[in-house]
Amino acid sequence: MAETSDLLTVPEAATLAGVSVRTMRRWATSGQVRTVGRGHKRRIVASELAATNGQPDRSPADKRPPEAATVAGAIEAAHLADLVRELQSRVADLAASAGMWQVRAEVLGHQLEQARGELRALKEPAPQEPREGALEGRRAAQAPDPSTETSTPWWRRWRAWAMIAL
């Protein structure tokens, strides 16, 4: 068994390795660092920690050659770039559509105001125009003043005076 001076608590080992306590616990659980004990009594062997140099063993997915990882990253980047272009196109289409609907709403608002004005005009009582027969009777009852009416011919004015005199 290792000496007690070679054993570190999980927080001490995490600080020494420059990783979080949670990462150190994951390394201990997966067997990437050698431990002694269980639970809160778990201790990490310091010589084992020095051998890892703050880096855990690579997982099988990380053991790919660097070129394969670069190619996979490039393919994923190209796919993401396509998705970004597609989304930008959809955003542009939706913005144009929104602009069109906004203009349409303004036009409909103006039409609605115009219709409301026409409706108010229909609801107001219209001034009553005198009927044709009533107007002639009124003219016959009132004699026009010859000095104020210059637009009618003289003989009509004379006829109106003559009818009043009779």
Backbone as CSV, one residue per row, in Angstrom:
resi,resn,N_x,N_y,N_z,CA_x,CA_y,CA_z,C_x,C_y,C_z
1,MET,0.838,-1.168,0.000,0.000,0.000,0.000,0.884,1.232,0.000
2,ALA,0.391,2.330,-0.565,1.168,3.563,-0.669,1.224,4.239,0.681
3,GLU,2.281,5.020,0.898,2.419,5.747,2.148,1.350,6.820,2.235
4,THR,1.002,7.248,3.459,-0.032,8.258,3.642,0.392,9.606,3.100
5,SER,1.701,9.868,3.037,2.145,11.153,2.486,1.974,11.186,0.970
6,ASP,1.908,10.008,0.337,1.705,9.930,-1.105,0.228,9.976,-1.476
7,LEU,-0.655,9.976,-0.502,-2.089,9.979,-0.780,-2.660,11.385,-0.636
8,LEU,-3.518,11.765,-1.596,-4.133,13.097,-1.600,-5.652,12.952,-1.591
9,THR,-6.300,13.887,-0.950,-7.767,13.892,-1.028,-8.158,14.308,-2.452
10,VAL,-9.420,14.104,-2.810,-9.888,14.441,-4.162,-9.742,15.941,-4.427
11,PRO,-10.147,16.842,-3.512,-9.957,18.271,-3.794,-8.478,18.667,-3.919
12,GLU,-7.605,18.056,-3.080,-6.170,18.370,-3.169,-5.608,17.913,-4.509
13,ALA,-5.989,16.711,-4.937,-5.505,16.172,-6.209,-6.024,17.013,-7.377
14,ALA,-7.273,17.463,-7.289,-7.845,18.289,-8.358,-7.102,19.606,-8.467
15,THR,-6.781,20.228,-7.328,-6.037,21.484,-7.333,-4.648,21.266,-7.913
16,LEU,-3.984,20.197,-7.513,-2.648,19.900,-8.004,-2.655,19.625,-9.509
17,ALA,-3.684,18.937,-9.998,-3.762,18.614,-11.433,-4.311,19.779,-12.252
18,GLY,-4.928,20.761,-11.590,-5.471,21.911,-12.316,-6.792,21.623,-12.982
19,VAL,-7.565,20.721,-12.380,-8.888,20.399,-12.916,-9.903,20.573,-11.795
20,SER,-11.184,20.463,-12.142,-12.213,20.609,-11.120,-12.312,19.344,-10.274
21,VAL,-12.931,19.465,-9.123,-13.116,18.320,-8.220,-13.972,17.268,-8.907
22,ARG,-14.959,17.722,-9.629,-15.853,16.787,-10.327,-15.080,15.985,-11.374
23,THR,-14.191,16.650,-12.110,-13.387,15.944,-13.108,-12.483,14.920,-12.435
24,MET,-11.895,15.283,-11.308,-11.023,14.349,-10.596,-11.828,13.133,-10.133
25,ARG,-13.063,13.362,-9.675,-13.906,12.227,-9.257,-14.230,11.330,-10.455
26,ARG,-14.488,11.947,-11.618,-14.749,11.141,-12.824,-13.528,10.308,-13.190
27,TRP,-12.343,10.916,-13.108,-11.123,10.183,-13.417,-10.936,9.026,-12.454
28,ALA,-11.238,9.258,-11.179,-11.078,8.193,-10.176,-12.087,7.079,-10.433
29,THR,-13.311,7.426,-10.778,-14.342,6.420,-11.032,-14.019,5.612,-12.286
30,SER,-13.510,6.276,-13.326,-13.210,5.567,-14.576,-11.889,4.804,-14.514
31,GLY,-11.086,5.034,-13.464,-9.829,4.306,-13.324,-8.663,4.995,-14.003
32,GLN,-8.814,6.228,-14.411,-7.720,6.941,-15.067,-6.633,7.345,-14.067
33,VAL,-7.001,7.455,-12.787,-6.013,7.660,-11.717,-6.248,6.570,-10.677
34,ARG,-5.163,6.155,-10.025,-5.278,5.085,-9.036,-5.714,5.666,-7.705
35,THR,-6.676,5.004,-7.068,-7.190,5.473,-5.790,-7.106,4.372,-4.748
36,VAL,-7.221,4.823,-3.502,-7.251,3.913,-2.375,-8.453,4.309,-1.540
37,GLY,-9.260,3.325,-1.120,-10.407,3.610,-0.285,-11.666,3.864,-1.106
38,ARG,-12.756,4.120,-0.350,-14.047,4.354,-0.981,-14.740,5.525,-0.335
39,GLY,-15.699,6.130,-1.074,-16.522,7.193,-0.526,-15.706,8.405,-0.132
40,HIS,-16.012,8.929,1.093,-15.295,10.113,1.563,-13.867,9.783,1.984
41,LYS,-13.559,8.532,2.148,-12.210,8.125,2.548,-11.328,7.882,1.328
42,ARG,-11.820,8.092,0.137,-11.045,7.854,-1.078,-9.869,8.818,-1.133
43,ARG,-8.719,8.244,-1.472,-7.505,9.038,-1.615,-6.885,8.692,-2.966
44,ILE,-6.230,9.673,-3.537,-5.609,9.483,-4.849,-4.102,9.410,-4.649
45,VAL,-3.503,8.442,-5.321,-2.062,8.233,-5.206,-1.370,9.360,-5.971
46,ALA,-0.478,10.087,-5.276,0.172,11.265,-5.855,1.080,10.900,-7.020
47,SER,1.764,9.762,-6.922,2.661,9.364,-8.017,1.849,9.061,-9.285
48,GLU,0.660,8.531,-9.120,-0.233,8.267,-10.252,-0.686,9.576,-10.880
49,LEU,-0.933,10.574,-10.041,-1.388,11.877,-10.520,-0.289,12.557,-11.317
50,ALA,0.951,12.414,-10.878,2.075,13.018,-11.599,2.240,12.366,-12.965
51,ALA,1.930,11.083,-13.078,2.070,10.379,-14.354,1.036,10.862,-15.365
52,THR,-0.139,11.265,-14.882,-1.162,11.733,-15.829,-0.849,13.126,-16.332
53,ASN,-0.095,13.916,-15.556,0.321,15.268,-15.944,-0.898,16.145,-16.246
54,GLY,-1.977,15.929,-15.498,-3.168,16.749,-15.671,-3.999,16.367,-16.877
55,GLN,-3.580,15.327,-17.601,-4.335,14.896,-18.781,-4.792,13.466,-18.562
56,PRO,-6.059,13.192,-18.727,-6.527,11.814,-18.583,-6.164,11.020,-19.829
57,ASP,-6.335,9.709,-19.736,-6.128,8.876,-20.927,-7.153,9.285,-21.969
58,ARG,-6.756,9.230,-23.217,-7.688,9.603,-24.278,-8.705,8.501,-24.460
59,SER,-9.934,8.903,-24.714,-10.982,7.917,-24.974,-10.790,7.379,-26.384
60,PRO,-11.425,6.257,-26.714,-11.247,5.685,-28.061,-11.642,6.663,-29.164
61,ALA,-12.628,7.513,-28.935,-13.031,8.469,-29.963,-11.941,9.506,-30.185
62,ASP,-11.173,9.819,-29.126,-10.112,10.809,-29.252,-8.822,10.197,-29.800
63,LYS,-8.750,8.863,-29.933,-7.534,8.214,-30.405,-7.461,8.191,-31.929
64,ARG,-8.404,8.872,-32.590,-8.356,8.949,-34.049,-7.125,9.749,-34.457
65,PRO,-6.642,9.511,-35.624,-5.528,10.339,-36.096,-5.994,11.789,-36.261
66,PRO,-5.115,12.740,-36.074,-5.511,14.147,-36.158,-6.134,14.518,-37.498
67,GLU,-5.690,13.894,-38.597,-6.256,14.219,-39.900,-7.736,13.832,-39.962
68,ALA,-8.089,12.679,-39.385,-9.481,12.234,-39.411,-10.355,13.187,-38.605
69,ALA,-9.834,13.661,-37.474,-10.596,14.607,-36.663,-10.777,15.916,-37.422
70,THR,-9.754,16.335,-38.156,-9.836,17.572,-38.924,-10.846,17.437,-40.057
71,VAL,-10.827,16.297,-40.733,-11.769,16.066,-41.827,-13.194,16.019,-41.284
72,ALA,-13.387,15.322,-40.164,-14.726,15.253,-39.571,-15.191,16.634,-39.146
73,GLY,-14.284,17.431,-38.591,-14.631,18.795,-38.197,-14.964,19.657,-39.402
74,ALA,-14.236,19.464,-40.502,-14.505,20.237,-41.717,-15.858,19.877,-42.308
75,ILE,-16.187,18.593,-42.293,-17.491,18.167,-42.807,-18.606,18.744,-41.952
76,GLU,-18.435,18.690,-40.654,-19.440,19.244,-39.755,-19.548,20.757,-39.921
77,ALA,-18.420,21.425,-40.116,-18.434,22.875,-40.319,-19.162,23.227,-41.612
78,ALA,-18.933,22.441,-42.662,-19.626,22.687,-43.929,-21.133,22.485,-43.773
79,HIS,-21.498,21.445,-43.035,-22.923,21.198,-42.785,-23.541,22.351,-41.990
80,LEU,-22.824,22.814,-40.977,-23.320,23.934,-40.184,-23.416,25.211,-41.013
81,ALA,-22.452,25.423,-41.913,-22.494,26.602,-42.785,-23.711,26.540,-43.700
82,ASP,-24.036,25.341,-44.219,-25.244,25.183,-45.042,-26.499,25.508,-44.235
83,LEU,-26.534,25.025,-43.008,-27.691,25.312,-42.158,-27.821,26.807,-41.885
84,VAL,-26.707,27.475,-41.659,-26.738,28.920,-41.407,-27.255,29.654,-42.638
85,ARG,-26.774,29.262,-43.840,-27.252,29.905,-45.071,-28.751,29.679,-45.257
86,GLU,-29.204,28.469,-44.989,-30.630,28.161,-45.127,-31.457,28.999,-44.149
87,LEU,-30.990,29.105,-42.927,-31.721,29.897,-41.932,-31.705,31.376,-42.284
88,GLN,-30.599,31.873,-42.795,-30.546,33.276,-43.212,-31.524,33.537,-44.348
89,SER,-31.615,32.597,-45.269,-32.566,32.737,-46.376,-34.002,32.754,-45.855
90,ARG,-34.292,31.876,-44.919,-35.647,31.836,-44.347,-35.962,33.116,-43.586
91,VAL,-34.978,33.639,-42.864,-35.182,34.889,-42.128,-35.452,36.033,-43.096
92,ALA,-34.702,36.081,-44.211,-34.918,37.134,-45.207,-36.317,37.020,-45.813
93,ASP,-36.741,35.787,-46.128,-38.091,35.590,-46.674,-39.160,36.017,-45.676
94,LEU,-38.972,35.641,-44.430,-39.958,36.005,-43.410,-39.977,37.513,-43.172
95,ALA,-38.827,38.165,-43.251,-38.787,39.623,-43.078,-39.511,40.313,-44.225
96,ALA,-39.321,39.819,-45.446,-40.028,40.399,-46.593,-41.528,40.185,-46.454
97,SER,-41.900,39.006,-46.028,-43.324,38.713,-45.826,-43.914,39.601,-44.735
98,ALA,-43.173,39.796,-43.674,-43.651,40.652,-42.586,-43.817,42.089,-43.065
99,GLY,-42.886,42.568,-43.879,-42.999,43.915,-44.433,-44.226,44.062,-45.306
100,MET,-44.493,43.047,-46.128,-45.669,43.074,-46.995,-46.946,43.121,-46.166
101,TRP,-47.007,42.323,-45.127,-48.212,42.297,-44.286,-48.369,43.596,-43.506
102,GLN,-47.267,44.221,-43.156,-47.343,45.494,-42.445,-47.921,46.570,-43.361
103,VAL,-47.477,46.610,-44.612,-48.032,47.573,-45.573,-49.505,47.288,-45.806
104,ARG,-49.853,46.019,-45.917,-51.255,45.641,-46.131,-52.107,46.093,-44.944
105,ALA,-51.581,45.953,-43.737,-52.323,46.384,-42.542,-52.534,47.898,-42.559
106,GLU,-51.534,48.652,-43.013,-51.689,50.104,-43.092,-52.765,50.475,-44.103
107,VAL,-52.768,49.812,-45.264,-53.784,50.086,-46.289,-55.168,49.769,-45.748
108,LEU,-55.292,48.637,-45.094,-56.594,48.271,-44.529,-57.013,49.240,-43.428
109,GLY,-56.064,49.756,-42.668,-56.382,50.746,-41.642,-56.947,52.017,-42.258
110,HIS,-56.326,52.454,-43.365,-56.833,53.646,-44.052,-58.228,53.395,-44.625
111,GLN,-58.424,52.222,-45.211,-59.736,51.889,-45.754,-60.789,51.823,-44.647
112,LEU,-60.407,51.322,-43.492,-61.334,51.244,-42.374,-61.727,52.638,-41.899
113,GLU,-60.757,53.539,-41.796,-61.070,54.912,-41.386,-61.992,55.583,-42.394
114,GLN,-61.756,55.336,-43.671,-62.613,55.915,-44.710,-64.028,55.357,-44.597
115,ALA,-64.147,54.063,-44.372,-65.469,53.447,-44.239,-66.181,53.973,-42.996
116,ARG,-65.452,54.188,-41.918,-66.068,54.741,-40.705,-66.591,56.151,-40.958
117,GLY,-65.828,56.946,-41.706,-66.274,58.292,-42.046,-67.546,58.261,-42.884
118,GLU,-67.586,57.352,-43.847,-68.785,57.225,-44.675,-69.973,56.758,-43.833
119,LEU,-69.722,55.873,-42.889,-70.795,55.380,-42.024,-71.324,56.507,-41.143
120,ARG,-70.421,57.336,-40.611,-70.866,58.489,-39.817,-71.699,59.430,-40.657
121,ALA,-71.291,59.642,-41.906,-72.040,60.535,-42.799,-73.422,59.967,-43.086
122,LEU,-73.532,58.659,-43.177,-74.839,58.045,-43.432,-75.737,58.127,-42.207
123,LYS,-75.143,58.078,-41.032,-75.944,58.127,-39.809,-76.449,59.532,-39.497
124,GLU,-75.740,60.580,-39.958,-76.175,61.947,-39.698,-77.449,62.228,-40.494
125,PRO,-78.388,62.972,-39.902,-79.595,63.282,-40.673,-79.246,64.255,-41.799
126,ALA,-79.729,63.919,-42.969,-79.462,64.751,-44.139,-80.353,65.979,-44.088
127,PRO,-79.850,67.142,-44.505,-80.707,68.325,-44.532,-81.819,68.115,-45.554
128,GLN,-83.011,68.465,-45.151,-84.163,68.214,-46.011,-84.284,69.331,-47.032
129,GLU,-84.296,68.938,-48.252,-84.474,69.898,-49.324,-85.970,70.057,-49.570
130,PRO,-86.385,71.275,-49.808,-87.816,71.469,-50.054,-88.222,70.823,-51.371
131,ARG,-89.428,70.327,-51.381,-89.942,69.705,-52.584,-90.215,70.771,-53.638
132,GLU,-90.257,70.386,-54.846,-90.392,71.329,-55.956,-91.701,72.111,-55.893
133,GLY,-92.779,71.469,-55.604,-94.079,72.151,-55.538,-94.145,73.131,-54.385
134,ALA,-93.547,72.792,-53.253,-93.558,73.672,-52.096,-92.702,74.895,-52.350
135,LEU,-91.653,74.725,-53.111,-90.780,75.846,-53.417,-91.489,76.866,-54.305
136,GLU,-92.229,76.418,-55.263,-92.951,77.344,-56.146,-94.024,78.092,-55.384
137,GLY,-94.701,77.412,-54.471,-95.715,78.077,-53.659,-95.096,79.140,-52.783
138,ARG,-93.941,78.874,-52.262,-93.268,79.849,-51.416,-92.815,81.063,-52.236
139,ARG,-92.361,80.802,-53.446,-91.938,81.900,-54.306,-93.125,82.803,-54.655
140,ALA,-94.233,82.183,-54.875,-95.413,82.961,-55.226,-95.863,83.801,-54.043
141,ALA,-95.674,83.277,-52.826,-96.110,84.018,-51.648,-95.174,85.177,-51.343
142,GLN,-93.896,85.009,-51.641,-92.944,86.074,-51.353,-92.594,86.784,-52.656
143,ALA,-92.604,88.047,-52.598,-92.219,88.817,-53.780,-90.735,89.080,-53.710
144,PRO,-90.024,88.807,-54.772,-88.593,89.076,-54.752,-88.346,90.573,-54.824
145,ASP,-87.273,90.933,-54.173,-86.889,92.346,-54.176,-86.135,92.619,-55.476
146,PRO,-86.683,93.522,-56.316,-86.057,93.739,-57.616,-84.670,94.350,-57.504
147,SER,-84.345,95.017,-56.422,-83.020,95.641,-56.326,-81.934,94.632,-55.995
148,THR,-82.271,93.511,-55.334,-81.249,92.528,-54.944,-81.077,91.441,-55.985
149,GLU,-82.099,91.164,-56.750,-81.994,90.085,-57.734,-81.592,90.650,-59.071
150,THR,-80.364,90.470,-59.410,-79.874,90.953,-60.702,-79.600,89.806,-61.648
151,SER,-79.645,88.586,-61.167,-79.315,87.464,-62.029,-80.513,87.010,-62.858
152,THR,-81.702,87.342,-62.454,-82.867,86.936,-63.248,-83.211,88.039,-64.247
153,PRO,-83.768,87.689,-65.385,-84.131,88.708,-66.376,-85.236,89.628,-65.840
154,TRP,-85.323,90.814,-66.363,-86.258,91.822,-65.876,-87.695,91.404,-66.016
155,TRP,-87.996,90.678,-67.066,-89.391,90.330,-67.312,-89.893,89.305,-66.314
156,ARG,-88.969,88.447,-65.778,-89.412,87.501,-64.742,-89.683,88.254,-63.445
157,ARG,-88.816,89.176,-63.145,-89.063,89.970,-61.950,-90.393,90.727,-62.095
158,TRP,-90.658,91.282,-63.254,-91.896,92.039,-63.505,-93.107,91.134,-63.368
159,ARG,-92.990,89.885,-63.890,-94.093,88.945,-63.827,-94.392,88.577,-62.382
160,ALA,-93.350,88.407,-61.565,-93.557,88.087,-60.156,-94.289,89.220,-59.468
161,TRP,-93.942,90.501,-59.784,-94.627,91.640,-59.172,-96.066,91.732,-59.676
162,ALA,-96.240,91.400,-60.874,-97.596,91.497,-61.440,-98.502,90.463,-60.819
163,MET,-97.984,89.302,-60.505,-98.832,88.263,-59.931,-99.176,88.590,-58.470
164,ILE,-98.313,89.251,-57.782,-98.605,89.627,-56.408,-99.703,90.689,-56.391
165,ALA,-99.642,91.570,-57.357,-100.616,92.652,-57.412,-101.990,92.132,-57.746
166,LEU,-102.131,91.107,-58.381,-103.440,90.581,-58.780,-104.154,89.990,-57.644
